[in-house]
Amino acid sequence: MLEFTRPILSLLIGLVLAVYGVVHVVMRFPAPSVFEAFIVNLPHVMAVLLFMIGIAAVIGGLIMLSTGVRGLRGRFREIRQAYGRPTVKPRQYEEDPDGWYGSN
């Protein structure tokens, strides 16, 4: 039943949001002085937006750098295990006549 009602609910919610948006835009349309003030302040707004994009780029770059290094470290470990010598040698036990320490 839920699989049938989910698309209908989605359609109704979308229709309600679209009607609300149109009514809100028509009823609360700003005066031309607001647009003029926005145009005057547009260079400041663009400077702030470019600064925020720069901060997001730094954060994204650091995240990608850390995940890339982690991935490379894992790949190098796989290559060493596949083609190289083992990184950790197994422990060698001395032969004990009583068999207490293990045997090889």
ChimeraX attribute file (.defattr): number of C-alpha atoms within 10 A of each C-alpha:
attribute: neighborCount
match mode: 1-to-1
recipient: residues
	/A:1	5
	/A:2	7
	/A:3	7
	/A:4	8
	/A:5	10
	/A:6	11
	/A:7	11
	/A:8	11
	/A:9	12
	/A:10	11
	/A:11	12
	/A:12	12
	/A:13	12
	/A:14	12
	/A:15	12
	/A:16	11
	/A:17	12
	/A:18	12
	/A:19	12
	/A:20	12
	/A:21	12
	/A:22	10
	/A:23	12
	/A:24	11
	/A:25	11
	/A:26	10
	/A:27	9
	/A:28	8
	/A:29	9
	/A:30	10
	/A:31	8
	/A:32	9
	/A:33	9
	/A:34	10
	/A:35	11
	/A:36	11
	/A:37	10
	/A:38	13
	/A:39	12
	/A:40	11
	/A:41	11
	/A:42	12
	/A:43	11
	/A:44	12
	/A:45	13
	/A:46	11
	/A:47	11
	/A:48	12
	/A:49	12
	/A:50	12
	/A:51	12
	/A:52	12
	/A:53	12
	/A:54	12
	/A:55	12
	/A:56	12
	/A:57	12
	/A:58	12
	/A:59	12
	/A:60	11
	/A:61	12
	/A:62	12
	/A:63	11
	/A:64	12
	/A:65	12
	/A:66	11
	/A:67	12
	/A:68	12
	/A:69	11
	/A:70	11
	/A:71	12
	/A:72	12
	/A:73	12
	/A:74	12
	/A:75	12
	/A:76	11
	/A:77	14
	/A:78	12
	/A:79	11
	/A:80	13
	/A:81	12
	/A:82	10
	/A:83	8
	/A:84	10
	/A:85	9
	/A:86	11
	/A:87	9
	/A:88	6
	/A:89	7
	/A:90	7
	/A:91	6
	/A:92	9
	/A:93	10
	/A:94	11
	/A:95	12
	/A:96	10
	/A:97	9
	/A:98	7
	/A:99	9
	/A:100	8
	/A:101	10
	/A:102	12
	/A:103	11
	/A:104	6
